[in-house]
Amino acid sequence: MSTPRHRSRDHVATEGDTAVDQSTPTGDVILSLTDVSRTFGGTDGIRDLTIDVHRGELLTLLGPSGCGKTTTLRTIAGLERPDAGQITIDDTVVADDDTFYSPEQRDVGLVFQEFALFPHLTAAENVAFGIQHLAADARADRVDELFDLVGLQAHREQYPEDLSGGQKQRVALARALAPEPALILLDEPFSNLDRDRRVEMREEVRRILTTAGVTAVFVTHDQEEALAISDRIAVVRDGRLEQVGHPEAVFQRPASRFVADFFGDAGFLPGVYRRNGVQTPLGPLPIEQFEGLAERPPGTEIDILVRPDDVTARTASAGQADGHISYRRYRGPMVQYRVRLADGTVVECLHNHTSDLALEAPVAVEIDTDHRLWWFPRE
């Protein structure tokens, strides 16, 4: 059996089921939700949601379909009235037991996945729609400024039907930014774009929001998108917050198995704490890899989170193998393998695209990490 390799650094890690990273950026709180709930026919849409969003921050609500993230966004916008709790936007209470501001009374801009542009108006007229209260010169200056910001000066006189999906998205964002709202809400704004355009647009939208200094709440079910665009991520499950934290913290130090699994390809290696380390099906691991575990009594059973980039498989003779390849998927730049260990545990690994391990091939497995290992008490 192979001996795991380790290259420890000073990453913080603690017991997974209690570690919720609530770190926030500095700055004024622009949006505050306190114990907000919304039910539909007796079924919880969201329950006891409490979170603050700070000035200039891009917070992403992430979760599977039906988890309550869009309900949360609609409640912030005033499209749904909460059954309990309080919502404050820029120091103004916009919803509680006694108060409810309609959407037009709230200082928010909305960007939907359907873009919702007026088809009979040009791009410039769409952007100017929400700032009719400004004098003509001021309105024209604001429209010019926004078309410079989103890089669409050459398309300002075109109608929506003549624009690409990405161009429509930027016009919709410019329209939402035009009144200079305290908060921008984006509901899966890239879902109607193809993959390459989604990657391009999320980078562009991030640039635009950062340049404008806007505070934003972004909804998506795409984990890669959330990791790429967010200052913080709020993972939602069944209408409740599972974890809130910076992308690195949520990915590397998930607060629950649900969060670990939701970010994809999570493997759980069983281990038993002994005084001289942690015994696993792949050999012993040093106790220094596990923050807080030494405080538990010897014999404590744990599950160790291992992701595909932590694991390496190599061809081995049957007598030296830890398991066999049970799944192989070619992904272009890399090959993804699933390895079934002798005790039935399944772990995944990513190899260079030239790797050619065959299905059912016996392999030795090594854990090759440069960070402390995250763990959960055995269920």
N, C-alpha and C positions, 0 to 999 in steps of 0.2 A: 504494500500500500504506500502511496506517495506521501511525502511530508509537506504540508502546506507551507508556502513562502509568505513572508510578511515584510512590509516596509512601513513602519508606523510613523505617523506625523501627529501633530498636536490638535487634531480635530476633536471637538467635543462630542461625546456620545453618552447617552444615559438610557435608562430602561425605557423601551419603546412605548409601553402602554400608558406612561404618565408624562412623557416629554412633549409638551406643546409649545412650539416657539411662537410667542406672542410679540416678538420684537417689532418695533414700528419705526419708521423714519421720523426725524425731527420735523417740527413745523406745526402750524395750527391745524386743528381738526375741522375739516370742511363738512364731512358727513358723519353722523353718529346714529347708529341703530342700537336701541336698548330693549332687550326682551321682546322683540317684534315677532308676532305670530299672525298667520293668515290661514284660515281653514276654508275648505270647499266641500259643502255637504257633509260635514263631520269628519272629513279627511284633512290631515295637516298638509298644507302647502309648504309653510315654514313654521318653525316652532322655536320660540325663545332665542331669536337671533340677536346677538350683541357683537358689534364691531365698529371701530372707528376708521375713517379714511382721512389721511392727512393731506395738506396742501401740496399740490404738485405730484402726488402719488398716483401710480396706476395699479389698482387692485383688481385682480382677476377672481371671479367666482367660478370655480371649476367643479365639475361633477358629472355623473351620468345623466342621461335623459330622464326627466321626471323627478329629479332630486330636489327641486325648489329654487334653482338659481335664477331662472327667468321670472318666477313669481317674486323673488327678492328684488330684482331690477324693476319690475312693474310697480311694486309697492313703493320703492324709492321715488319713482317717477310720478306717483299719484294716480296711476292707472288702476291700482287696486288699493282698497282701504284696509289697513291692518285691523285685526280683531282685538289686538292687545299690543302694548308697547309704545315706544316713542321714537320718532324719526326727527332729527334736527339737521338742517342744511344751512351752513354758514351762519351759525348761531341763532337761527330762526326755527322754532318748533313748527313743523309742517304736518305732523300727524301725532295724535295721542288720543286719549279717551274723549277729549272735549274739542279737539281741533282737527280739521282736515282741509289742507290746501289742494285745490285742483291742479292738474299738470301745468296749466298756463300760469299759475301763481307761484310755481316753484322755479328757482333759478337754475334750471337744468337744460342741457341739450341732449337730444336722443338721436342715435344712429342705429337703424334696424338692418337686419340681414337682407330685407327686400329693397333697401335703399330709399324707397318711398319718395322719389323725386316727382315733382309735378310735370307730367309729360308735355303740357302745352306751354311751359316756360323754358327759356334758355337756361344754360348752366348758371350764368350770371344772375338771371332773374330768380332762380331757385335760391341762390345764396343770399340775395337781398330780401327775400320774402319776410324773414323774421325781424328785419330792422327798418321797417317802413316808418317807424317813429322818428328816425334820424333825419336831419336835413339832407337834401339831395346830394350836396357836396360831400358831407360826412359819410353818407351811405356809399357813394361811389368810391371814396378813399378806402373804406373798410372792405368793400368787395375786391378792389385791386390788391390790397394787402393780403387777403386770404387766397386769392388766386396765385399770388407769388409764393405763398407759404406751401400750397399743395402742388405747385408746379404745373398749373393748367391754364396759363394766360392765353395760350394759343387755341384753347377750346371753349372759351367763355361764352361765345355766341352760338354754340351748338346745342341742339336739343338732346334730351336723355337718350332717345332712340339711336342717336348717332355716336354715342360714347361707348367705350368698352366697359366691362364690369369693374375693372380697377379704377377707371376714370369716374364712373358713377359713384363709387365708394368715396373717392376723394372729394367730389362735389357734395355728397351727403355730409361728410365730415366738416367741410368748410361752412355749409349751411348751419350745422349745429354749433359751430364755433362763433358764428357771426355776432350773436348778441352778447358775447363774452360772458357765458354762464359760469357760475361757481363750480359746476360739476357737469361732466359729459358721461352719458350712459351708453354703452355699446353692446348690443344684443347679438352675439354670434355674427359679427359683421362680415366675416370672410367665408361663410358657409356656401355662398353661391359662386365662389371662384374656384378655378382648378388649382391643383396642388402647387404648381410653380408660382402662380399668381398670388396664392395665399401667403406663401413665404415672402414674396416681394412686398405685398401690401402690409403685412404685419410689421415689417421693418420700416416701411414708409409711414405708417400710422404712428408707430412709436416715435419716429423722428418728429413728426408734426406736433404731436401732443407735448413732447419734451420742449421743442422750440417755443411753442405757445405757452408753456408753463401751466398747462391745464391739469386739473385733478380729474381722474377718470375711473369708472368702474366698468369692467369688461367681463362679459359672460362667454364661456366656451366650454365644450366638452372635450377639447383637444389638448391632451397633456403637453405635447411638444410645443404647441402654440403658447400655452400658459407659461411654461418655463422660459420661453424666448422673450416674451413681451413684458412680463410683470415685474413690478417692484416687490409686491407681495402676492401670495396666492391664498385664497380662502377655499378650502375643500369642503364641499357640501354633500351630505348624505341624508336622504330621507328627511329633508327640511331642516336639518341641524348642521352646525359647523363641526367638522371633525378636526380640523387643524387650520391655523393661520400662521403664516411665516414667510420668510424670504424663499425664493425658489430652491436655493441650495439646501436650506434647512428642511423644507417639506420633502424633498426628494431623498436626502441623505439621512434624515432623522424623522421618519414618519411616526406620527403619534399613534397609529393603529395599523393592524394588518390590512384593513380596508384601504387606507391611504397608500401603504406599500404596494398592494396589488393593483390599485387604480393607476399608478404610474408605470405599470407594465413590467412583465418578465421578472417578477419577484420570485425568488426561490427561497425556501426555508430549510436550512440544514439543522437537524436535531443535534443538540449538545447537552452534555451533563457537566456541571461545574465540579471539578476536583481541586484540591488545594494546590496542586502543581499545574493547573491549567484547565482547559475545557476539552473534554473528549468528544470527538465527532466521528462519523463514519469515514472521514478522510484523514483521521489522525488527530493528534493533540494541537490545540491552539493556545498561545500564551494568554494568561489572564489579563495582561496589560492591554490587550485588544478590546476589552469589554468594560467600559466605564460603569462603575456601580455594582458589578457582579460580585466582586470580592466581599461585599457587605452581606451577601446572601449565604445561607448555610451550604456546606458541601453537600452534593447530591441534588442540588437544584437543577431541574430540567428546563432547558430553554430552546427556543427556535431562533436561529441566526439568519438574518436577512443577507442573502447573497444575490447580486445582480449579474447579468451575463458578462459584464466587463470585469468582474471579480474572478471569473472562473476560466481556467485553461484546461483543455483535454488533449491528450496525445496518445498515439497508438501504443498499446502495451500487449504483452502476452497474456493469455488467459489467467495465468497464475499471479501476475502482477497488476491486473486490472482492478479498478474500483467499480466499474460498471460498463455499460454499453451504450452506443448511440441509438436512441429510440426515435429520433426525429431530426430531419435535416431540411433547412430552407435556405435557398440561395437568394440573397437580397441585393445583388449587384456589388456594392463596395465591400460587403461582408457576407459571411455564411453563419447562420444561426443554427446551433445544435442543441438538442435536448438530450441529457444523459440520465439514464436510470441507474442509480447506484444499487449495490447488492442488497441493501435493506429496503429497497423500494422508493427511497427518496429521489425526487427529480430535481435537477438543477439545469440551468441553461447557460450557454457560453457563446460568445461572438468571436469568430476568427477572421483573419484576412480572407479576401475573396478567392485567393488561390488555394485555400485549404480543401482537402479532398478526403476527409474522413468518411467512411462508408457507413450506411445504416447497419445496425447490429454489430459494428466493429467494437471489440473490447478496448477500453481506454483507461488510462490513469488520469486522475483529475487533481488539479492543484488550485488552491485558492491563492490568488496573487493580488493582494490589496495594498494600497498606500494610504489607508485610512483606518480608523477604528471601526470595528464591526458593530452594527446595530442589532439588538436582540430583543426578544419578547419572551415573557414567561410562557411555558408550554401550556396550551389549553387542555 
